[in-house]
Amino acid sequence: MTEKTLYEKIYDSVLQIPKGKVATYGQIAVMSGNRNYARIVGNALHKNPAPGVIPCHRVVNAKGRLAPNFAFGGVNVQKQMLESEGVIVKDNMVDLEEYQMR
């Protein structure tokens, strides 16, 4: 059995975020094996091979801010996708106390 690539580990981690919740880049980095990989997580999500399957719209920065350059349509698309799942977005921010996956 071959070992998964880092990007595969990142995508597997993102798949664990339930509807109506978000995770931070740093949180996904930890789940993927290295807490220092937050920037790599962003790069991987920008190259998401299955946008309709891997919910990269559920990943926000450490303060809950949406991605200004959301790869699949911009910040407004990310906002709409999150809101369709019941996440309240105000000023392009998500309340991590309420919506962060634990």
Biopython code that builds the backbone (N, CA, C, O; Angstrom):
import numpy as np
from Bio.PDB.StructureBuilder import StructureBuilder

atoms = [
    (1, "MET", "N", (0.851, -1.185, 0.000)),
    (1, "MET", "CA", (0.000, 0.000, 0.000)),
    (1, "MET", "C", (0.891, 1.240, 0.000)),
    (1, "MET", "O", (1.835, 1.335, 0.785)),
    (2, "THR", "N", (0.588, 2.179, -0.876)),
    (2, "THR", "CA", (1.410, 3.383, -0.958)),
    (2, "THR", "C", (0.924, 4.425, 0.049)),
    (2, "THR", "O", (-0.265, 4.510, 0.358)),
    (3, "GLU", "N", (1.868, 5.209, 0.548)),
    (3, "GLU", "CA", (1.536, 6.260, 1.501)),
    (3, "GLU", "C", (0.878, 7.418, 0.754)),
    (3, "GLU", "O", (1.235, 7.716, -0.386)),
    (4, "LYS", "N", (-0.080, 8.060, 1.402)),
    (4, "LYS", "CA", (-0.780, 9.182, 0.786)),
    (4, "LYS", "C", (0.142, 10.394, 0.679)),
    (4, "LYS", "O", (1.021, 10.607, 1.513)),
    (5, "THR", "N", (-0.084, 11.178, -0.368)),
    (5, "THR", "CA", (0.651, 12.436, -0.509)),
    (5, "THR", "C", (0.114, 13.439, 0.507)),
    (5, "THR", "O", (-0.957, 13.241, 1.081)),
    (6, "LEU", "N", (0.857, 14.505, 0.722)),
    (6, "LEU", "CA", (0.412, 15.549, 1.634)),
    (6, "LEU", "C", (-0.922, 16.134, 1.169)),
    (6, "LEU", "O", (-1.823, 16.342, 1.982)),
    (7, "TYR", "N", (-1.053, 16.398, -0.115)),
    (7, "TYR", "CA", (-2.308, 16.957, -0.619)),
    (7, "TYR", "C", (-3.459, 16.000, -0.369)),
    (7, "TYR", "O", (-4.550, 16.438, -0.003)),
    (8, "GLU", "N", (-3.248, 14.709, -0.555)),
    (8, "GLU", "CA", (-4.306, 13.724, -0.284)),
    (8, "GLU", "C", (-4.700, 13.753, 1.188)),
    (8, "GLU", "O", (-5.881, 13.650, 1.518)),
    (9, "LYS", "N", (-3.712, 13.894, 2.074)),
    (9, "LYS", "CA", (-4.003, 13.988, 3.510)),
    (9, "LYS", "C", (-4.811, 15.256, 3.809)),
    (9, "LYS", "O", (-5.731, 15.238, 4.627)),
    (10, "ILE", "N", (-4.460, 16.342, 3.143)),
    (10, "ILE", "CA", (-5.189, 17.603, 3.322)),
    (10, "ILE", "C", (-6.628, 17.440, 2.856)),
    (10, "ILE", "O", (-7.555, 17.832, 3.566)),
    (11, "TYR", "N", (-6.827, 16.870, 1.679)),
    (11, "TYR", "CA", (-8.186, 16.684, 1.158)),
    (11, "TYR", "C", (-8.990, 15.757, 2.061)),
    (11, "TYR", "O", (-10.175, 15.998, 2.288)),
    (12, "ASP", "N", (-8.373, 14.710, 2.574)),
    (12, "ASP", "CA", (-9.053, 13.807, 3.517)),
    (12, "ASP", "C", (-9.485, 14.569, 4.770)),
    (12, "ASP", "O", (-10.577, 14.344, 5.291)),
    (13, "SER", "N", (-8.629, 15.467, 5.250)),
    (13, "SER", "CA", (-8.952, 16.261, 6.441)),
    (13, "SER", "C", (-10.118, 17.205, 6.172)),
    (13, "SER", "O", (-11.015, 17.346, 7.004)),
    (14, "VAL", "N", (-10.103, 17.846, 5.018)),
    (14, "VAL", "CA", (-11.184, 18.777, 4.667)),
    (14, "VAL", "C", (-12.512, 18.025, 4.540)),
    (14, "VAL", "O", (-13.566, 18.560, 4.883)),
    (15, "LEU", "N", (-12.461, 16.812, 4.058)),
    (15, "LEU", "CA", (-13.681, 16.003, 3.934)),
    (15, "LEU", "C", (-14.318, 15.700, 5.297)),
    (15, "LEU", "O", (-15.487, 15.320, 5.356)),
    (16, "GLN", "N", (-13.575, 15.860, 6.371)),
    (16, "GLN", "CA", (-14.102, 15.599, 7.707)),
    (16, "GLN", "C", (-14.897, 16.772, 8.291)),
    (16, "GLN", "O", (-15.551, 16.621, 9.323)),
    (17, "ILE", "N", (-14.845, 17.933, 7.642)),
    (17, "ILE", "CA", (-15.572, 19.101, 8.154)),
    (17, "ILE", "C", (-17.057, 18.911, 7.829)),
    (17, "ILE", "O", (-17.428, 18.827, 6.658)),
    (18, "PRO", "N", (-17.903, 18.845, 8.856)),
    (18, "PRO", "CA", (-19.331, 18.633, 8.576)),
    (18, "PRO", "C", (-20.008, 19.883, 8.018)),
    (18, "PRO", "O", (-19.527, 21.001, 8.203)),
    (19, "LYS", "N", (-21.121, 19.674, 7.341)),
    (19, "LYS", "CA", (-21.935, 20.800, 6.877)),
    (19, "LYS", "C", (-22.288, 21.665, 8.075)),
    (19, "LYS", "O", (-22.575, 21.162, 9.160)),
    (20, "GLY", "N", (-22.261, 22.984, 7.859)),
    (20, "GLY", "CA", (-22.616, 23.902, 8.922)),
    (20, "GLY", "C", (-21.466, 24.224, 9.861)),
    (20, "GLY", "O", (-21.654, 24.926, 10.854)),
    (21, "LYS", "N", (-20.275, 23.718, 9.558)),
    (21, "LYS", "CA", (-19.084, 23.981, 10.368)),
    (21, "LYS", "C", (-17.956, 24.450, 9.468)),
    (21, "LYS", "O", (-18.008, 24.276, 8.250)),
    (22, "VAL", "N", (-16.929, 25.050, 10.076)),
    (22, "VAL", "CA", (-15.728, 25.450, 9.352)),
    (22, "VAL", "C", (-14.513, 24.952, 10.128)),
    (22, "VAL", "O", (-14.613, 24.574, 11.296)),
    (23, "ALA", "N", (-13.380, 24.960, 9.462)),
    (23, "ALA", "CA", (-12.091, 24.679, 10.092)),
    (23, "ALA", "C", (-11.116, 25.724, 9.580)),
    (23, "ALA", "O", (-11.324, 26.311, 8.518)),
    (24, "THR", "N", (-10.055, 25.955, 10.334)),
    (24, "THR", "CA", (-9.049, 26.921, 9.903)),
    (24, "THR", "C", (-7.955, 26.197, 9.108)),
    (24, "THR", "O", (-7.825, 24.974, 9.166)),
    (25, "TYR", "N", (-7.184, 26.981, 8.373)),
    (25, "TYR", "CA", (-6.060, 26.412, 7.628)),
    (25, "TYR", "C", (-5.116, 25.687, 8.579)),
    (25, "TYR", "O", (-4.632, 24.597, 8.276)),
    (26, "GLY", "N", (-4.858, 26.304, 9.732)),
    (26, "GLY", "CA", (-3.972, 25.697, 10.723)),
    (26, "GLY", "C", (-4.535, 24.397, 11.280)),
    (26, "GLY", "O", (-3.796, 23.439, 11.508)),
    (27, "GLN", "N", (-5.821, 24.369, 11.494)),
    (27, "GLN", "CA", (-6.479, 23.165, 11.997)),
    (27, "GLN", "C", (-6.349, 22.023, 10.984)),
    (27, "GLN", "O", (-6.078, 20.882, 11.358)),
    (28, "ILE", "N", (-6.541, 22.335, 9.714)),
    (28, "ILE", "CA", (-6.392, 21.316, 8.666)),
    (28, "ILE", "C", (-4.935, 20.870, 8.593)),
    (28, "ILE", "O", (-4.658, 19.691, 8.376)),
    (29, "ALA", "N", (-4.001, 21.809, 8.774)),
    (29, "ALA", "CA", (-2.576, 21.455, 8.768)),
    (29, "ALA", "C", (-2.279, 20.438, 9.863)),
    (29, "ALA", "O", (-1.601, 19.441, 9.616)),
    (30, "VAL", "N", (-2.781, 20.682, 11.071)),
    (30, "VAL", "CA", (-2.571, 19.755, 12.191)),
    (30, "VAL", "C", (-3.189, 18.398, 11.858)),
    (30, "VAL", "O", (-2.559, 17.359, 12.059)),
    (31, "MET", "N", (-4.411, 18.408, 11.353)),
    (31, "MET", "CA", (-5.097, 17.158, 11.012)),
    (31, "MET", "C", (-4.344, 16.384, 9.926)),
    (31, "MET", "O", (-4.442, 15.160, 9.841)),
    (32, "SER", "N", (-3.595, 17.114, 9.102)),
    (32, "SER", "CA", (-2.863, 16.506, 7.984)),
    (32, "SER", "C", (-1.451, 16.066, 8.366)),
    (32, "SER", "O", (-0.744, 15.462, 7.559)),
    (33, "GLY", "N", (-1.044, 16.370, 9.598)),
    (33, "GLY", "CA", (0.232, 15.859, 10.058)),
    (33, "GLY", "C", (1.300, 16.849, 10.438)),
    (33, "GLY", "O", (2.321, 16.455, 11.001)),
    (34, "ASN", "N", (1.102, 18.156, 10.144)),
    (34, "ASN", "CA", (2.132, 19.126, 10.508)),
    (34, "ASN", "C", (1.507, 20.501, 10.696)),
    (34, "ASN", "O", (0.974, 21.080, 9.749)),
    (35, "ARG", "N", (1.570, 21.017, 11.902)),
    (35, "ARG", "CA", (0.927, 22.299, 12.209)),
    (35, "ARG", "C", (1.532, 23.472, 11.442)),
    (35, "ARG", "O", (0.931, 24.545, 11.384)),
    (36, "ASN", "N", (2.707, 23.284, 10.854)),
    (36, "ASN", "CA", (3.368, 24.354, 10.100)),
    (36, "ASN", "C", (2.956, 24.414, 8.639)),
    (36, "ASN", "O", (3.517, 25.199, 7.876)),
    (37, "TYR", "N", (1.993, 23.604, 8.236)),
    (37, "TYR", "CA", (1.619, 23.510, 6.826)),
    (37, "TYR", "C", (0.420, 24.373, 6.424)),
    (37, "TYR", "O", (-0.184, 24.119, 5.381)),
    (38, "ALA", "N", (0.062, 25.373, 7.210)),
    (38, "ALA", "CA", (-1.137, 26.162, 6.896)),
    (38, "ALA", "C", (-1.092, 26.765, 5.491)),
    (38, "ALA", "O", (-2.102, 26.759, 4.787)),
    (39, "ARG", "N", (0.062, 27.284, 5.077)),
    (39, "ARG", "CA", (0.166, 27.860, 3.727)),
    (39, "ARG", "C", (0.037, 26.770, 2.658)),
    (39, "ARG", "O", (-0.540, 26.995, 1.594)),
    (40, "ILE", "N", (0.570, 25.614, 2.949)),
    (40, "ILE", "CA", (0.462, 24.500, 2.010)),
    (40, "ILE", "C", (-1.001, 24.077, 1.884)),
    (40, "ILE", "O", (-1.453, 23.711, 0.799)),
    (41, "VAL", "N", (-1.735, 24.127, 2.990)),
    (41, "VAL", "CA", (-3.169, 23.820, 2.945)),
    (41, "VAL", "C", (-3.863, 24.779, 1.979)),
    (41, "VAL", "O", (-4.658, 24.347, 1.144)),
    (42, "GLY", "N", (-3.571, 26.063, 2.085)),
    (42, "GLY", "CA", (-4.160, 27.044, 1.172)),
    (42, "GLY", "C", (-3.844, 26.739, -0.275)),
    (42, "GLY", "O", (-4.711, 26.830, -1.143)),
    (43, "ASN", "N", (-2.601, 26.376, -0.532)),
    (43, "ASN", "CA", (-2.190, 26.030, -1.897)),
    (43, "ASN", "C", (-2.943, 24.795, -2.378)),
    (43, "ASN", "O", (-3.427, 24.758, -3.510)),
    (44, "ALA", "N", (-3.041, 23.790, -1.523)),
    (44, "ALA", "CA", (-3.748, 22.557, -1.905)),
    (44, "ALA", "C", (-5.212, 22.847, -2.221)),
    (44, "ALA", "O", (-5.762, 22.320, -3.188)),
    (45, "LEU", "N", (-5.839, 23.688, -1.399)),
    (45, "LEU", "CA", (-7.253, 23.984, -1.622)),
    (45, "LEU", "C", (-7.459, 24.780, -2.902)),
    (45, "LEU", "O", (-8.489, 24.651, -3.563)),
    (46, "HIS", "N", (-6.480, 25.598, -3.246)),
    (46, "HIS", "CA", (-6.537, 26.345, -4.502)),
    (46, "HIS", "C", (-6.506, 25.393, -5.701)),
    (46, "HIS", "O", (-6.985, 25.730, -6.784)),
    (47, "LYS", "N", (-5.943, 24.215, -5.498)),
    (47, "LYS", "CA", (-5.818, 23.216, -6.569)),
    (47, "LYS", "C", (-6.791, 22.053, -6.380)),
    (47, "LYS", "O", (-6.605, 20.981, -6.956)),
    (48, "ASN", "N", (-7.821, 22.270, -5.576)),
    (48, "ASN", "CA", (-8.815, 21.245, -5.270)),
    (48, "ASN", "C", (-9.238, 20.502, -6.549)),
    (48, "ASN", "O", (-9.816, 21.111, -7.449)),
    (49, "PRO", "N", (-8.955, 19.194, -6.636)),
    (49, "PRO", "CA", (-9.285, 18.446, -7.844)),
    (49, "PRO", "C", (-10.764, 18.078, -7.956)),
    (49, "PRO", "O", (-11.213, 17.635, -9.013)),
    (50, "ALA", "N", (-11.520, 18.258, -6.874)),
    (50, "ALA", "CA", (-12.935, 17.872, -6.883)),
    (50, "ALA", "C", (-13.756, 18.889, -6.085)),
    (50, "ALA", "O", (-14.228, 18.583, -4.990)),
    (51, "PRO", "N", (-13.929, 20.116, -6.639)),
    (51, "PRO", "CA", (-14.607, 21.187, -5.903)),
    (51, "PRO", "C", (-16.016, 20.831, -5.418)),
    (51, "PRO", "O", (-16.433, 21.315, -4.366)),
    (52, "GLY", "N", (-16.734, 20.027, -6.130)),
    (52, "GLY", "CA", (-18.073, 19.659, -5.698)),
    (52, "GLY", "C", (-18.079, 18.589, -4.623)),
    (52, "GLY", "O", (-19.114, 18.314, -4.016)),
    (53, "VAL", "N", (-16.922, 17.984, -4.387)),
    (53, "VAL", "CA", (-16.811, 16.876, -3.440)),
    (53, "VAL", "C", (-16.018, 17.288, -2.203)),
    (53, "VAL", "O", (-16.456, 17.058, -1.076)),
    (54, "ILE", "N", (-14.860, 17.892, -2.411)),
    (54, "ILE", "CA", (-13.999, 18.334, -1.305)),
    (54, "ILE", "C", (-14.428, 19.752, -0.932)),
    (54, "ILE", "O", (-14.224, 20.680, -1.715)),
    (55, "PRO", "N", (-15.021, 19.938, 0.259)),
    (55, "PRO", "CA", (-15.638, 21.220, 0.618)),
    (55, "PRO", "C", (-14.651, 22.291, 1.086)),
    (55, "PRO", "O", (-14.665, 22.694, 2.249)),
    (56, "CYS", "N", (-13.801, 22.744, 0.174)),
    (56, "CYS", "CA", (-12.789, 23.727, 0.555)),
    (56, "CYS", "C", (-13.415, 25.046, 0.995)),
    (56, "CYS", "O", (-12.749, 25.851, 1.646)),
    (57, "HIS", "N", (-14.669, 25.282, 0.657)),
    (57, "HIS", "CA", (-15.337, 26.517, 1.100)),
    (57, "HIS", "C", (-15.513, 26.556, 2.616)),
    (57, "HIS", "O", (-15.806, 27.613, 3.175)),
    (58, "ARG", "N", (-15.339, 25.419, 3.287)),
    (58, "ARG", "CA", (-15.495, 25.359, 4.741)),
    (58, "ARG", "C", (-14.205, 25.695, 5.492)),
    (58, "ARG", "O", (-14.157, 25.584, 6.717)),
    (59, "VAL", "N", (-13.167, 26.102, 4.772)),
    (59, "VAL", "CA", (-11.892, 26.430, 5.410)),
    (59, "VAL", "C", (-11.722, 27.952, 5.423)),
    (59, "VAL", "O", (-11.851, 28.616, 4.395)),
    (60, "VAL", "N", (-11.428, 28.486, 6.617)),
    (60, "VAL", "CA", (-11.272, 29.929, 6.821)),
    (60, "VAL", "C", (-9.950, 30.191, 7.538)),
    (60, "VAL", "O", (-9.282, 29.254, 7.977)),
    (61, "ASN", "N", (-9.576, 31.457, 7.655)),
    (61, "ASN", "CA", (-8.307, 31.736, 8.340)),
    (61, "ASN", "C", (-8.481, 31.662, 9.858)),
    (61, "ASN", "O", (-9.581, 31.421, 10.354)),
    (62, "ALA", "N", (-7.405, 31.868, 10.573)),
    (62, "ALA", "CA", (-7.385, 31.684, 12.028)),
    (62, "ALA", "C", (-8.334, 32.624, 12.774)),
    (62, "ALA", "O", (-8.690, 32.365, 13.923)),
    (63, "LYS", "N", (-8.740, 33.706, 12.123)),
    (63, "LYS", "CA", (-9.675, 34.649, 12.744)),
    (63, "LYS", "C", (-11.104, 34.446, 12.257)),
    (63, "LYS", "O", (-12.019, 35.144, 12.694)),
    (64, "GLY", "N", (-11.294, 33.490, 11.351)),
    (64, "GLY", "CA", (-12.626, 33.226, 10.818)),
    (64, "GLY", "C", (-12.930, 33.952, 9.525)),
    (64, "GLY", "O", (-14.059, 33.904, 9.037)),
    (65, "ARG", "N", (-11.936, 34.627, 8.962)),
    (65, "ARG", "CA", (-12.137, 35.387, 7.724)),
    (65, "ARG", "C", (-12.194, 34.448, 6.521)),
    (65, "ARG", "O", (-11.448, 33.473, 6.431)),
    (66, "LEU", "N", (-13.105, 34.774, 5.598)),
    (66, "LEU", "CA", (-13.210, 34.017, 4.358)),
    (66, "LEU", "C", (-11.985, 34.279, 3.489)),
    (66, "LEU", "O", (-11.270, 35.262, 3.684)),
    (67, "ALA", "N", (-11.757, 33.395, 2.538)),
    (67, "ALA", "CA", (-10.605, 33.528, 1.639)),
    (67, "ALA", "C", (-10.873, 34.641, 0.631)),
    (67, "ALA", "O", (-11.839, 34.558, -0.127)),
    (68, "PRO", "N", (-10.035, 35.686, 0.606)),
    (68, "PRO", "CA", (-10.271, 36.783, -0.337)),
    (68, "PRO", "C", (-10.162, 36.325, -1.793)),
    (68, "PRO", "O", (-10.774, 36.919, -2.680)),
    (69, "ASN", "N", (-9.392, 35.283, -2.032)),
    (69, "ASN", "CA", (-9.218, 34.767, -3.393)),
    (69, "ASN", "C", (-9.756, 33.346, -3.501)),
    (69, "ASN", "O", (-9.109, 32.472, -4.079)),
    (70, "PHE", "N", (-10.947, 33.118, -2.942)),
    (70, "PHE", "CA", (-11.535, 31.786, -2.988)),
    (70, "PHE", "C", (-11.474, 31.288, -4.430)),
    (70, "PHE", "O", (-12.007, 31.920, -5.342)),
    (71, "ALA", "N", (-10.825, 30.162, -4.615)),
    (71, "ALA", "CA", (-10.461, 29.674, -5.946)),
    (71, "ALA", "C", (-11.641, 29.350, -6.847)),
    (71, "ALA", "O", (-11.484, 29.277, -8.066)),
    (72, "PHE", "N", (-12.798, 29.158, -6.278)),
    (72, "PHE", "CA", (-13.906, 28.689, -7.108)),
    (72, "PHE", "C", (-15.040, 29.703, -7.189)),
    (72, "PHE", "O", (-16.214, 29.356, -7.063)),
    (73, "GLY", "N", (-14.664, 30.968, -7.403)),
    (73, "GLY", "CA", (-15.668, 31.982, -7.646)),
    (73, "GLY", "C", (-15.564, 33.228, -6.793)),
    (73, "GLY", "O", (-16.389, 34.130, -6.936)),
    (74, "GLY", "N", (-14.583, 33.312, -5.911)),
    (74, "GLY", "CA", (-14.399, 34.505, -5.104)),
    (74, "GLY", "C", (-15.095, 34.414, -3.760)),
    (74, "GLY", "O", (-15.814, 33.458, -3.468)),
    (75, "VAL", "N", (-14.859, 35.437, -2.949)),
    (75, "VAL", "CA", (-15.338, 35.459, -1.566)),
    (75, "VAL", "C", (-16.863, 35.406, -1.495)),
    (75, "VAL", "O", (-17.411, 34.814, -0.565)),
    (76, "ASN", "N", (-17.558, 36.014, -2.460)),
    (76, "ASN", "CA", (-19.021, 35.990, -2.421)),
    (76, "ASN", "C", (-19.574, 34.587, -2.633)),
    (76, "ASN", "O", (-20.597, 34.228, -2.050)),
    (77, "VAL", "N", (-18.911, 33.799, -3.456)),
    (77, "VAL", "CA", (-19.335, 32.416, -3.665)),
    (77, "VAL", "C", (-19.099, 31.601, -2.396)),
    (77, "VAL", "O", (-19.953, 30.812, -1.992)),
    (78, "GLN", "N", (-17.939, 31.794, -1.770)),
    (78, "GLN", "CA", (-17.660, 31.088, -0.520)),
    (78, "GLN", "C", (-18.717, 31.455, 0.524)),
    (78, "GLN", "O", (-19.230, 30.588, 1.231)),
    (79, "LYS", "N", (-19.032, 32.730, 0.610)),
    (79, "LYS", "CA", (-20.043, 33.192, 1.565)),
    (79, "LYS", "C", (-21.391, 32.525, 1.281)),
    (79, "LYS", "O", (-22.042, 32.030, 2.202)),
    (80, "GLN", "N", (-21.806, 32.508, 0.031)),
    (80, "GLN", "CA", (-23.093, 31.899, -0.333)),
    (80, "GLN", "C", (-23.113, 30.409, -0.005)),
    (80, "GLN", "O", (-24.119, 29.890, 0.479)),
    (81, "MET", "N", (-22.004, 29.725, -0.268)),
    (81, "MET", "CA", (-21.939, 28.292, 0.001)),
    (81, "MET", "C", (-22.056, 28.014, 1.501)),
    (81, "MET", "O", (-22.771, 27.100, 1.913)),
    (82, "LEU", "N", (-21.357, 28.799, 2.308)),
    (82, "LEU", "CA", (-21.433, 28.621, 3.762)),
    (82, "LEU", "C", (-22.835, 28.948, 4.274)),
    (82, "LEU", "O", (-23.388, 28.209, 5.089)),
    (83, "GLU", "N", (-23.403, 30.046, 3.800)),
    (83, "GLU", "CA", (-24.740, 30.429, 4.255)),
    (83, "GLU", "C", (-25.782, 29.387, 3.865)),
    (83, "GLU", "O", (-26.750, 29.174, 4.595)),
    (84, "SER", "N", (-25.590, 28.740, 2.723)),
    (84, "SER", "CA", (-26.547, 27.698, 2.310)),
    (84, "SER", "C", (-26.500, 26.494, 3.250)),
    (84, "SER", "O", (-27.421, 25.678, 3.271)),
    (85, "GLU", "N", (-25.418, 26.391, 4.029)),
    (85, "GLU", "CA", (-25.267, 25.304, 5.004)),
    (85, "GLU", "C", (-25.623, 25.760, 6.418)),
    (85, "GLU", "O", (-25.458, 25.009, 7.380)),
    (86, "GLY", "N", (-26.116, 27.004, 6.539)),
    (86, "GLY", "CA", (-26.543, 27.498, 7.840)),
    (86, "GLY", "C", (-25.504, 28.284, 8.615)),
    (86, "GLY", "O", (-25.749, 28.666, 9.760)),
    (87, "VAL", "N", (-24.344, 28.536, 8.013)),
    (87, "VAL", "CA", (-23.294, 29.307, 8.678)),
    (87, "VAL", "C", (-23.571, 30.797, 8.446)),
    (87, "VAL", "O", (-23.748, 31.233, 7.308)),
    (88, "ILE", "N", (-23.606, 31.557, 9.519)),
    (88, "ILE", "CA", (-23.817, 33.004, 9.401)),
    (88, "ILE", "C", (-22.473, 33.666, 9.121)),
    (88, "ILE", "O", (-21.502, 33.462, 9.850)),
    (89, "VAL", "N", (-22.433, 34.461, 8.053)),
    (89, "VAL", "CA", (-21.221, 35.186, 7.659)),
    (89, "VAL", "C", (-21.529, 36.672, 7.752)),
    (89, "VAL", "O", (-22.470, 37.159, 7.124)),
    (90, "LYS", "N", (-20.735, 37.391, 8.538)),
    (90, "LYS", "CA", (-20.925, 38.832, 8.690)),
    (90, "LYS", "C", (-19.607, 39.523, 8.399)),
    (90, "LYS", "O", (-18.586, 39.209, 9.011)),
    (91, "ASP", "N", (-19.627, 40.463, 7.467)),
    (91, "ASP", "CA", (-18.419, 41.188, 7.061)),
    (91, "ASP", "C", (-17.314, 40.213, 6.640)),
    (91, "ASP", "O", (-16.145, 40.397, 6.978)),
    (92, "ASN", "N", (-17.704, 39.185, 5.903)),
    (92, "ASN", "CA", (-16.785, 38.141, 5.416)),
    (92, "ASN", "C", (-16.057, 37.408, 6.538)),
    (92, "ASN", "O", (-14.937, 36.930, 6.359)),
    (93, "MET", "N", (-16.712, 37.326, 7.700)),
    (93, "MET", "CA", (-16.157, 36.633, 8.863)),
    (93, "MET", "C", (-17.170, 35.614, 9.376)),
    (93, "MET", "O", (-18.382, 35.812, 9.293)),
    (94, "VAL", "N", (-16.634, 34.522, 9.909)),
    (94, "VAL", "CA", (-17.436, 33.485, 10.549)),
    (94, "VAL", "C", (-17.066, 33.479, 12.027)),
    (94, "VAL", "O", (-15.889, 33.585, 12.372)),
    (95, "ASP", "N", (-18.048, 33.357, 12.890)),
    (95, "ASP", "CA", (-17.807, 33.279, 14.330)),
    (95, "ASP", "C", (-17.275, 31.890, 14.653)),
    (95, "ASP", "O", (-18.021, 30.910, 14.654)),
    (96, "LEU", "N", (-15.970, 31.817, 14.930)),
    (96, "LEU", "CA", (-15.346, 30.517, 15.192)),
    (96, "LEU", "C", (-15.864, 29.887, 16.479)),
    (96, "LEU", "O", (-15.907, 28.661, 16.588)),
    (97, "GLU", "N", (-16.257, 30.698, 17.451)),
    (97, "GLU", "CA", (-16.804, 30.146, 18.693)),
    (97, "GLU", "C", (-18.031, 29.286, 18.396)),
    (97, "GLU", "O", (-18.258, 28.255, 19.029)),
    (98, "GLU", "N", (-18.816, 29.738, 17.416)),
    (98, "GLU", "CA", (-20.064, 29.035, 17.090)),
    (98, "GLU", "C", (-19.906, 27.975, 16.021)),
    (98, "GLU", "O", (-20.528, 26.916, 16.105)),
    (99, "TYR", "N", (-19.080, 28.240, 15.013)),
    (99, "TYR", "CA", (-19.085, 27.380, 13.831)),
    (99, "TYR", "C", (-17.835, 26.514, 13.623)),
    (99, "TYR", "O", (-17.821, 25.658, 12.739)),
    (100, "GLN", "N", (-16.798, 26.725, 14.421)),
    (100, "GLN", "CA", (-15.576, 25.929, 14.191)),
    (100, "GLN", "C", (-15.778, 24.477, 14.593)),
    (100, "GLN", "O", (-16.309, 24.182, 15.663)),
    (101, "MET", "N", (-15.348, 23.581, 13.724)),
    (101, "MET", "CA", (-15.380, 22.155, 14.008)),
    (101, "MET", "C", (-14.446, 21.879, 15.174)),
    (101, "MET", "O", (-13.328, 22.391, 15.216)),
    (102, "ARG", "N", (-14.898, 21.081, 16.106)),
    (102, "ARG", "CA", (-14.063, 20.734, 17.274)),
    (102, "ARG", "C", (-13.665, 19.279, 17.216)),
    (102, "ARG", "O", (-12.965, 18.795, 18.105)),
]
sb = StructureBuilder()
sb.init_structure("model")
sb.init_model(0)
sb.init_chain("A")
sb.init_seg("    ")
for serial, (resi, resn, name, xyz) in enumerate(atoms, 1):
    if name == "N":
        sb.init_residue(resn, " ", resi, " ")
    sb.init_atom(name, np.array(xyz, "f"), 0.0, 1.0, " ", f" {name:<3s}", serial, name[0])
structure = sb.get_structure()
